[in-house]
Amino acid sequence: MKENSVFFQCVFFMAVCGACGFLISLTGVPVGWMIGTLLMAAFLSIMSPKWLKMPQTGIPVHWLLIGQGILGIELGMKLNDSVFYIFKENWLTVMMMLLLSLFFALLSGLILWKYSRLDMLTSFFASAPGGLSAMPGMAEEAGANTGMVSIIQTMRIFIVVLSIPILLFMWIGTPVEHTVSPAVSTFEFKELSGTVILVLAAWLGSYLFKLLKFPAPWLIGTMIFVAMAKSFSFTAGYDLTAWWPPELIILSQIFIGASIGSRFHKKMFIGLKETLFVSFLSTTGLVLSMFLCAYLVSAATDLPFITSVLAFAPGGIAEMTTAAVVFHADSAFVAAVQVLRVVAVCMILPPFFRFLHVLECKKKKQSRASA
């Protein structure tokens, strides 16, 4: 009975937040469903009205995973050779931008450390754009303040999800709608069987990638295995099509937006005004810096501006790829670059942070000894 009660509470919460997403979507702002849902979810979670009985930890994480899984299947069906061609033509630019992402992350962490009350290790882990699911765990292993890392990482994703789509909307306007092929929108037995096969491939991919401890397994594993299933079926001479209506992307936006927004609560902000203000400024500077770099990359290469911005934005993998789908950018390329950035951040920055922490501890010991 208790599980059913929690389920209906979550559905009601997402329905209310989704209604706000619907209103924002009427303005023509891309990813309006996710932005509106995110704003309303954060507002309700912070205000905690009596009629809203939700756990302080937010809605269960499986809603976020379902949203990522839907998005992963959508991306897997779109993944083709053009992604590898773009990588081949722009590999040097991609690598340079990834290195710039690491540099700006270090700079943002340095600013947070120098102008807030956080220790060095917590500041760097909180500013690293490695994903909300990965960085708190790594921070805990290194001995940083996991709570502060989670709060600032959540706020960074919140800022990026709100700012990037709105900036793009102000820059280029409403994206031109693309027609959806009948093979994806019609409901026939062939499409039903194809949907079952792709869903099974998605589940297998997410399960395997979770065992291998890849970042965002429900998104990346799903995308890769769905793309492999379509490739194998094409090689075998079978056209694997699925019933996949565009409304599912709206559901994905609602699930992801509600999951992120529901994790905000009043206690997060008690006594943290100075730290959150400095974090807000450093995150804003990080977003604007990457936005400018993406513009320079687009001007110097054949990479479309929208694709460049979303690929290099310091947001979450699922959030930026969702925006890419709505903006009709190369969503598979965006997902691939975002994954590379997360992998680079998770592999390079944590050992470097620990090295800096050791140097800082030695420096403090020497200063105490000399005193």
C-alpha positions in Angstrom: 0.0 0.0 0.0 2.8 2.4 0.9 4.5 1.8 -2.5 1.3 2.5 -4.3 0.9 5.7 -2.3 4.4 6.9 -3.2 3.8 6.0 -6.8 0.6 8.1 -7.1 2.2 10.9 -5.2 5.0 11.0 -7.7 2.6 10.8 -10.6 0.6 13.7 -9.2 3.7 15.7 -8.5 5.0 15.2 -12.1 1.5 16.0 -13.5 1.4 19.3 -11.7 5.0 20.2 -12.8 4.3 18.9 -16.3 1.4 21.4 -16.5 3.8 24.2 -16.0 6.0 22.7 -18.6 3.1 22.7 -21.0 2.5 26.4 -20.4 6.2 27.2 -21.0 6.1 25.1 -24.2 3.3 27.3 -25.5 5.8 30.3 -25.6 7.8 28.5 -28.3 10.9 28.1 -26.1 12.6 24.8 -27.1 12.8 22.2 -24.2 10.0 24.2 -22.7 8.5 21.1 -21.2 11.7 20.3 -19.3 12.3 24.0 -18.3 8.8 24.5 -17.0 8.7 21.1 -15.2 12.1 21.8 -13.6 11.1 25.3 -12.4 7.8 24.1 -10.9 9.4 21.0 -9.3 12.1 23.1 -7.7 9.5 25.7 -6.4 7.2 23.0 -5.0 10.2 21.1 -3.4 11.5 24.3 -1.7 8.1 25.6 -0.6 6.9 22.1 0.5 3.1 22.9 0.6 1.1 20.7 3.0 -0.9 19.1 0.1 2.3 17.9 -1.4 3.6 14.8 0.4 7.0 14.1 -1.1 10.2 12.7 0.4 12.9 15.3 0.9 15.3 13.3 -1.2 13.1 13.9 -4.2 11.1 11.5 -6.4 12.6 8.0 -6.7 15.6 7.8 -9.1 13.9 5.3 -11.4 11.8 8.1 -12.9 15.0 9.8 -14.0 16.3 6.5 -15.4 13.1 5.9 -17.4 13.5 9.4 -18.9 17.1 8.7 -19.8 16.1 5.3 -21.3 13.4 6.9 -23.5 16.0 9.5 -24.7 18.6 6.7 -25.2 16.2 4.8 -27.5 15.4 8.0 -29.5 19.2 8.7 -29.9 20.0 5.1 -30.8 17.4 5.1 -33.7 19.1 8.3 -35.0 22.7 7.2 -34.6 24.4 6.7 -38.0 27.6 7.1 -39.9 27.4 10.9 -39.9 28.5 11.0 -36.3 31.7 9.2 -37.1 32.2 11.4 -40.1 31.9 14.5 -38.0 34.3 13.1 -35.5 36.8 12.3 -38.2 36.6 15.8 -39.7 36.7 17.6 -36.4 38.6 15.4 -34.0 41.2 18.0 -33.3 38.6 20.6 -32.5 36.7 18.2 -30.2 39.9 17.3 -28.3 40.8 21.0 -27.9 37.4 21.8 -26.6 37.5 18.9 -24.1 40.8 20.3 -22.8 39.3 23.7 -22.5 36.4 22.2 -20.6 38.9 20.8 -18.1 40.8 24.2 -17.9 37.6 26.2 -17.3 36.4 23.6 -14.7 39.7 24.0 -12.8 39.4 27.8 -13.0 35.8 27.7 -11.7 36.9 25.4 -8.8 39.8 27.8 -8.0 37.4 30.8 -7.8 35.0 28.8 -5.6 37.9 27.8 -3.3 39.4 31.3 -3.0 36.2 33.2 -2.5 34.0 30.9 -0.4 34.4 28.9 2.8 34.7 25.5 1.1 37.9 23.6 1.3 40.0 23.1 -1.9 39.0 19.5 -2.5 35.3 20.1 -2.2 35.5 23.2 -4.4 37.2 21.4 -7.3 34.9 18.4 -7.1 31.8 20.7 -6.9 32.9 22.6 -10.0 33.9 19.7 -12.2 31.4 19.1 -15.0 31.5 15.3 -14.6 27.8 14.7 -13.9 25.7 14.6 -10.8 25.7 10.8 -10.7 29.5 10.5 -10.8 31.1 13.4 -8.9 29.6 13.1 -5.4 30.7 9.4 -5.3 34.2 10.3 -6.3 34.2 13.2 -3.9 33.2 10.9 -1.0 36.1 8.5 -1.9 38.6 11.5 -1.9 37.3 12.8 1.5 35.5 15.9 0.2 32.2 17.3 1.5 29.7 15.1 -0.5 26.7 17.2 0.5 28.1 20.4 -0.8 29.3 18.7 -4.0 25.8 17.4 -4.7 24.2 20.8 -4.0 26.5 22.8 -6.3 26.4 20.1 -9.0 22.6 20.2 -8.9 22.6 24.0 -9.1 25.1 23.9 -12.1 22.8 21.6 -14.1 19.8 23.7 -13.1 21.5 26.9 -14.4 22.7 25.2 -17.6 19.4 23.6 -18.4 17.6 27.0 -17.9 20.2 29.2 -19.7 21.4 27.3 -22.7 18.1 26.6 -24.4 16.9 30.2 -23.7 20.2 31.7 -25.1 19.8 29.6 -28.2 16.2 30.6 -28.6 17.1 34.3 -28.3 19.9 33.7 -30.8 18.3 31.7 -33.5 14.5 31.7 -32.7 12.2 28.7 -32.8 13.7 25.7 -34.6 12.0 24.5 -37.8 9.9 21.4 -37.2 11.0 18.2 -39.0 8.4 15.8 -40.2 8.2 12.4 -38.5 8.3 9.4 -40.8 5.2 7.3 -40.8 7.2 4.2 -39.9 7.8 5.6 -36.5 4.4 7.1 -35.8 2.1 4.4 -37.1 1.0 1.5 -34.9 1.1 -1.8 -36.7 2.3 -5.3 -35.8 5.6 -4.7 -37.5 6.3 -1.6 -35.6 5.1 -3.2 -32.3 7.6 -6.1 -32.7 10.3 -3.7 -33.6 9.5 -1.7 -30.5 9.8 -4.8 -28.3 13.2 -5.7 -29.8 14.6 -2.2 -29.3 13.3 -2.0 -25.7 15.0 -5.3 -25.0 18.2 -4.1 -26.6 17.9 -0.9 -24.5 17.5 -2.9 -21.3 20.4 -5.2 -22.1 22.7 -2.2 -22.9 21.8 -0.3 -19.8 22.3 -3.3 -17.6 25.7 -4.2 -19.1 26.9 -0.6 -18.9 25.8 -0.3 -15.3 27.9 -3.4 -14.5 30.9 -1.9 -16.3 30.3 1.4 -14.3 29.9 3.6 -17.3 28.6 7.2 -16.8 24.8 7.5 -17.4 24.3 3.8 -18.3 20.6 4.1 -18.9 21.3 6.7 -21.6 24.6 5.6 -23.1 24.1 1.9 -22.9 20.6 2.2 -24.3 21.7 4.4 -27.2 24.6 2.1 -28.2 22.7 -1.2 -28.1 19.7 0.2 -29.9 22.0 1.5 -32.6 23.7 -1.9 -32.8 20.3 -3.7 -33.1 19.3 -1.4 -35.9 22.6 -1.9 -37.6 22.5 -5.7 -37.3 18.9 -5.8 -38.6 19.9 -3.7 -41.6 22.9 -6.0 -42.3 20.5 -9.0 -42.2 18.2 -7.3 -44.7 15.4 -6.5 -42.2 14.2 -3.0 -41.8 13.8 -2.7 -38.0 11.2 0.1 -37.4 9.4 0.9 -34.2 6.3 2.6 -33.0 7.9 5.6 -31.3 5.6 8.7 -31.1 7.2 12.1 -30.5 5.1 12.5 -27.3 7.6 10.1 -25.6 10.2 12.8 -25.8 7.9 15.1 -23.9 7.5 12.4 -21.2 11.3 12.1 -21.1 11.6 15.9 -20.5 9.0 15.8 -17.7 10.7 12.8 -15.9 14.1 14.4 -16.1 13.0 17.9 -15.2 10.9 16.7 -12.2 13.7 14.5 -11.0 16.2 17.3 -10.9 13.9 19.9 -9.5 12.5 17.6 -6.7 16.0 17.4 -5.2 15.9 21.1 -4.1 14.8 21.8 -0.5 15.1 24.7 2.0 17.8 23.1 4.1 20.2 23.1 1.1 20.4 26.9 1.3 20.7 27.5 5.1 24.0 29.3 5.9 25.2 28.9 2.3 24.4 32.3 0.8 28.0 33.3 0.2 29.0 29.9 -1.1 26.0 29.6 -3.5 26.5 33.2 -4.7 30.2 32.5 -5.6 29.2 29.2 -7.1 26.5 30.9 -9.2 29.0 33.4 -10.5 31.6 30.8 -11.4 29.0 28.5 -13.1 27.7 31.5 -15.1 31.2 32.3 -16.2 31.8 28.7 -17.1 28.6 28.6 -19.2 29.4 31.9 -21.0 33.0 30.8 -21.7 31.9 27.6 -23.3 29.2 29.4 -25.2 31.8 31.7 -26.7 34.2 28.8 -27.5 31.4 26.9 -29.2 30.7 30.0 -31.4 34.4 30.1 -32.4 34.4 26.4 -33.1 31.3 26.8 -35.3 32.8 29.7 -37.2 36.1 27.8 -37.8 34.6 24.5 -38.8 31.5 23.0 -40.6 29.9 22.1 -37.2 26.5 23.8 -36.9 26.3 26.4 -34.1 23.5 24.7 -32.2 25.3 21.3 -32.2 28.5 22.9 -31.1 26.9 24.7 -28.2 25.0 21.7 -26.9 27.9 19.4 -27.4 30.3 21.5 -25.3 27.9 22.9 -22.7 28.8 21.9 -19.1 25.4 20.3 -18.5 24.2 16.8 -18.0 24.4 14.2 -20.8 20.6 13.6 -20.8 19.7 17.2 -20.5 21.8 18.4 -23.4 20.9 15.5 -25.7 17.2 16.2 -24.9 17.8 19.8 -26.0 19.5 18.6 -29.1 16.6 16.4 -30.1 14.1 19.3 -29.6 16.4 21.8 -31.5 16.9 19.2 -34.3 20.6 19.3 -33.9 22.9 16.3 -34.3 21.8 14.7 -31.1 24.0 11.6 -31.5 27.1 13.8 -31.9 26.1 15.9 -28.9 25.6 12.7 -26.8 29.0 11.3 -27.9 30.9 14.5 -27.1 29.1 14.9 -23.7 30.1 11.3 -22.9 33.7 11.9 -23.9 33.8 15.0 -21.7 32.4 13.2 -18.7 34.9 10.3 -19.2 37.8 12.8 -19.5 36.7 14.7 -16.4 36.2 11.5 -14.3 39.6 10.0 -15.4 41.8 13.1 -15.3 40.5 15.6 -12.7 40.0 13.4 -9.6 43.6 12.2 -9.4 44.7 15.8 -10.1 42.5 17.1 -7.3 44.0 14.6 -4.9 47.5 15.6 -6.0 46.7 19.3 -5.3 45.1 18.3 -2.0 48.3 16.5 -0.9 50.4 19.5 -1.9 48.1 21.8 0.0 48.3 19.6 3.1 52.2 19.5 2.9 52.2 23.3 2.5 50.1 23.7 5.7 52.2 21.3 7.7 55.4 23.2 6.7 53.8 26.6 7.6 52.8 25.2 11.0 56.2 23.8 11.6 57.9 27.1 10.7 55.5 29.0 13.0 
